Amino acid sequence: MLLGVAGSLVATYGGQALGLYHAGQGAGWIGSVVGALIVLFVWGKFAK
């Protein structure tokens, strides 16, 4: 559950920083999955 929340936050704020989403607009389902994959990738790099 925490991975999904973290992925959604990464996708929302990352999308706003890249100009994909407007302020107050959340990421969709696919964006949240991509954000979760990014979180897993970063976690794997730092866990070693």
C-alpha positions in Angstrom: 0.0 0.0 0.0 2.8 2.4 0.8 4.4 1.7 -2.5 1.3 2.7 -4.3 1.0 5.9 -2.3 4.6 6.7 -2.9 4.3 6.0 -6.6 1.3 8.3 -6.8 3.1 11.1 -5.1 6.1 10.7 -7.3 4.0 10.7 -10.4 1.9 13.7 -9.3 4.8 15.9 -8.3 7.1 14.7 -11.1 4.3 15.3 -13.6 3.7 18.8 -12.3 7.5 19.5 -12.4 7.6 18.4 -16.0 4.5 20.3 -17.0 2.4 17.2 -17.6 -0.2 18.1 -14.9 -1.5 21.4 -13.6 -1.5 22.3 -9.9 -4.1 20.3 -8.1 -4.4 17.7 -10.8 -3.4 14.2 -9.7 -1.7 11.5 -11.7 -3.8 8.8 -13.2 -3.6 5.0 -12.7 -0.8 4.5 -15.3 1.2 7.4 -13.9 1.0 6.0 -10.4 2.3 2.6 -11.6 5.2 4.3 -13.4 5.9 6.3 -10.2 5.9 3.1 -8.2 8.4 1.5 -10.6 10.6 4.6 -10.2 10.4 4.3 -6.4 11.3 0.6 -6.6 14.3 1.4 -8.9 15.6 4.1 -6.6 15.0 1.9 -3.6 17.0 -0.9 -5.2 19.9 1.4 -6.0 20.2 2.6 -2.4 19.5 -0.7 -0.7 22.7 -2.2 -1.9 
